[in-house]
């Protein structure tokens, strides 16, 4: 299952409708295609995704909220109950007279629902969410499925006017009121979206393992480590850490590793292990403030691995937020960069819609203020400066 587009309206934190495109918005050249992935093809036309999406904005612009929305949609597609999704707090401001509509366009095997040759189709899940007694409920929900045919063109790819509804929500005793009808779609078509999010690690840096750590990964972050092994029985955890030329250290909690490993090593192992998982499945890795605990070269390495087809054979996608404009210079294209600004509500703009030329250095365009709202307000800076001077004088 692959995301094609998310369109969300009615979310209190957003100024207008929020749209996130996962397919390329700009023309794809042969050189571009080397670092991108084809999601599906129709005849001679390929529909391609950028394998990395970056969200950039100043503090409190709404970057984390956008990542939470994407994660929420992915987990809803995997039919998790809405009220058990831990990143759903972006809907906390929803009142009982408001409703949120999320339109999720995705590509999936739909052979059990609709049986064209090969069974592949584009689907539109339309979900209307309300709040009652401080709980999220799904008020209305439908799925439409459109066959992928040779005549399908990009301009009408996501046009579902006149397309029949294949699934409609019917409230009954068998479906919980906060579980998506995707539960039936996924079961019939044996589908699932693979998502690994690191939102819980933004402010908490603690190693989490379910298997031994590959030696190559350990050597990349800390060549002084000989091995890091993990064993778990019914109740206890045994962690074995050995530095070269030293005795093995045995630990019983992951938090104890913080005494022996650097913060960069811990985040690196966590992040790259999750990347390995999504590389295999062609899934999504979502990271907030990717640069935290990393130097520039490590961040660049991760980005380049996702854009390397020899490593990323299944078209996995890295979606991350950052404060650092320099990271944007890793990209040749503009359509895999989103500018997030807060103007009495979160606004999300794809860079390709406001900067036509790819050859302009992206960090310069961002930091110069040319894009508006991408650098701290000068007036706010002057107010802070005057307040500090006044405090010093009074002291």
N, C-alpha and C positions, 0 to 999 in steps of 0.2 A: 504494500500500500504506500502511495506517495502523495504528499500534499501538493496541490496545485495553487490554491489561493484560499485565504481566510478573509472574510468580510464580516465585521462585527459592528453593530449599531446599538445605541441605547446604553452603552456602558457609561456610568456617571463620570468616571475619571477622564474620559475622552471628550474632546470638543466636538468632533464630528464622527462620521463613520470611519472606522480603522480598516485599512486594506493592506494585506501583506501578500505579495506575489512570490511564489517559489519557482516558477518558470522564468526563464530569461525574458526581459522586457525589450532588450535591444537586439539588433541583428547579430547573429552568431557567425563569425568567420571560421575558416578552417583552423587558424591558429588559436582562436578562442576555445574551440571545441576540445583542444588537447587538455584543458584544465576543467572541463565541464562534463556532465553526464547526460546522455539521452534517456528521457523517461519513457517515451514511446514514439513510434513513427507511424505516419500514414502515407503510404506510397513513397514518394520521394522527399517528403517533408518530415524533419525530425523536430520533436519538441524537447527542448533542452533546459536543464536546471544549472544554476550556479551551485557549486558544491560548498560554498561558504557564503553566509549572510552576516553582515556586520551592522549593528545598531550603535550609533554614536550620538552623544549629546552631553550637555553640561550636567552638573549635579542637579537632581530633582527634576530632570526633564521628562522622565517616564520610561526610561529604557527597561528597567526591571519589570515594570508593569506589562510592557509589550511581550517580554519573554514569558511572563506568567500566563498571559493570554494564549500564546502558542502552546505552552506546555499543557494548559487546561484543555485546549481543543484536542491535542494528541491523546490525552488520557480519557477524554470523553469518547473519542473514536474507539478506544479500547474498552468501552462500556463500563468504566469505573463510576460508581455513584458520585454525583456532583458534590455532595456534602462530605465525601471522604477525600477529595482532592485537596491537598494541603496548600496549593498555590491559588486557591479560589478567592482569596481576600480582596482581589481587585473588584469583586462584586459586592463588597461589604456595604457600599453606599446605596445600593439598590433599595428603593422603597416599595411598598406593596402595590402602589399604583403605577409602577414602571415595569417595563419589560425589555429584555435584551434579546436581540435576534442575531444569531451566529450562522453565517452561511459558509460551509466548508466544502470546497471543491477538491476531490481526490481521485486518483487513478488507482484502480484495483481490479483484481480478478473477480468478475461478477457472473461467472458462468452458471451458477446455480440460480441466480436471479433473472439473468437475461443471457441467452445462449447464442451469441454470434460465434463466428469462427474464432477459436482461441479463447473466447470468453472474456476479453479485456474491454473495459469501458471506463468512461468518465462519470463520476457520480457527484451529486449535489445533496449534501445533508443540510437541511434547514431546521434549526433548533431555536425555539422561543423559550426563554428562561424567565421565571418570575420568582418572587420571594413571598412566602407565607409563614407566619409564626417563626420568623428568623431562619427559615430553611429554604434552600433553593429547590425549585420544582421545574419540571419541563411541562409547559402548558400545551405546546403543539410541536409536532415534529414530522418531517417527511423526508423520504429519499427518492431522488429521481436518477435514472440511469440512462446514459446515452452511449450508443454503440460507437466504437472507434472505427470509422470507415475511411476509405481512400480519399474521399472528397472533403474530409474535415479540414477546415482552415483555421489559422490562428485567430482571425478576427471574430469567428463565431464559435470558438472552442468552448467558452463558458456560457454560451447562450442556451438556456434551458426553457425558453418559451415554447409552449406546445408539447414539451416532453412529458410523457405520462408519469404519474407517481407510482413507484413500485412498492414502497413501504409507507404506511401512514401509522401514526401513533394511535393506539386504542387503549384507553385506560381500562385495565382489568386486574384481576387478582394476581396475575402471573408476572406483571412488569411493575417494578417499583417506580414511584413517580419522580425519582431523580436519576434514573438509569436510561441511557439513550437506546433508541431502537437499533442502534448499531450492534447490539448484542445478538439480534436475529440475523443481521446481514453478515457479521463475522462468522457466526456459527455455520450458516449455509455455505459461505464461500471460503471457509477456512482461512480467513484473513486477519491480520493484526498489523498495527503500526509499531515499529520498534523505536522507542524514545528513551534516552538516558539524559536526565537533567541534573545539573549540579547547583541548582538554586539554593539548596540547603547548605552548601559549602561556601557561599559568598563571604560570610562573616565567621564561619567555623572551619578551621583547617585541621581535619583529623583523618588519618588514613582509614580506608575501609577496604577490606579484602575478602574475597570468597574462595581464592585459590592462591597458590604460590605465585610470586611476582617473577615475570620473565627476567633472566639474567641480563639480557640486552637492554631492557628498560632501566634496570638498576644502574648499570654501567653508564648509561646516558646521563643520569642525574647525579650519581655519586659513585665514582669508580673505586672508592675505598671500601665499598660494601661487597662482601663475597657472596652472600645470599640472604634472602628474606623469605622465610617459609611460614606457612599458616596451616594449622590443623584444628579442627573443631569436632568434638564428640557431642553427645546428647546435651551436656550441660556446660562444659568448659571449653575455653579457647587457649590454644598454645601457639605463641608467636616466637619463632626462632630467628634471631638477627645475628649475623656474624660479619665483623669487619676483618679485612685481610690482615693476617698476623696477630689477631686477637682471639680471645676465647669467645665462644658462642654466648649470647645473651638471651635468656628466656623470659618472656613477658606473658601476662594474662589479659591485658587490656590494650586496645589500639591506642588509647590516649597516652599510654606510657612511651610510645614511639616518639612523641614530641620531644622527649629528653635527648634522643639520640640522632634524630634526622632533622635536617633543615626544613623550614616551611616550604621552600621551593621544591625540595625532593618529595615531600608529602603531597603537595598539590599536583606535582608532575605525575607521580605514580597514579593517583586517583584519576586525573584527567586522561592520561594516555591509555590506561586500562579500559576506560569507558569508550575511548575512541576505537580501540581494537574491537570492542564488542559491536559497535555500530558499523565499522568497516565490513564485518562479516555479513551483517544482516541488511545493509543499505538503509540504516535508520538515521536518527537525528540525535546529535549531541548538542545540548543547550547549556551554555556557560555564561554566567553573569560576571562582568568585570574580569575578562579573561587575563588581563595583565597582572592581576593580584598575585604576588609571590613569585612572579616570573620575570626574567630579563627579556629584553626585546627579541633576542635570537631564539629563545625557546618558544615564544608565542609565534614567531614567524615560521619556525619549524612545523608546528602543529598545523598552521594554515596551509603550508605547502604540501603537507602529507595528504590533506583532504583534496587538494587540487592535483594530486599525482594519481593518474589512472592505474598505475602499476600497484600502488598501495590500496587505493580506494576503488576497487573493481566493481562494487555493487552500487555506487552512487550515493554513499552516505553524505549527510550534510551537517556542517558545523554552523551553529547559529549562536552568535555571541554579542555581548555588549562591551563597550570600551569607552574610556575617557580620552584615550591617546590617539590623536589624529595621525600620528606617524604610521600607525598600523594600516591606515587606508591606502598607503602607498604600496602595499603588497598586491593590490588589485589593479589589473589593467582596465577593467570595466567599471562603469558607474552603477549598473543596475543590481549589483549585489551589496549595495550600501544604502542604509536607511538613516536619515537624519531625524532625530527625535527632539521635539521642542515642546515646551509647556507654555501655551498662550491662553490662559484662562481655561485650560483643558489640554490634554495631550494631543499633539499633532504629529503624524508620521508621514514623511515624504521620502520617496525613492529618489536617490541622487540623480538618476538619469532624467527625471522630469524637471530638474532645476539647473542641471549642468550638462549641456549637450555634448561638450567635447570630452573625450576620454584622455586626451593627451595633456590636460592641465593637471599639475601636481595636486593631488586631492588634499593633502595635509595643508598646503598653502591656502587653498580655497576655503577650507574649513576654519583655519585659524585667523584668516584675514578679516572675518566678519562679512565677507561677500555673501554668504548664505543666510545671514541674519539669524540671530538667536543662537549662534553656535559658540559664542565666547561670552564670558561673564560680563554683565552690564557695567559700563564705565561708571555710571552714576552710583551703583551699589558699591563699587570699589572706592570711590571718593568718599562716600558716606562712612565706610569702614575706616578709611585712613584718618578722617577727621575725628572719629570716635576714639581711635587709639591715641592720637595726639592729645585730645582733651583729657583722656584718662591719665596719661603721663604727666600732664601739667597739674592736674588735681592731686596726683600722688606726690 
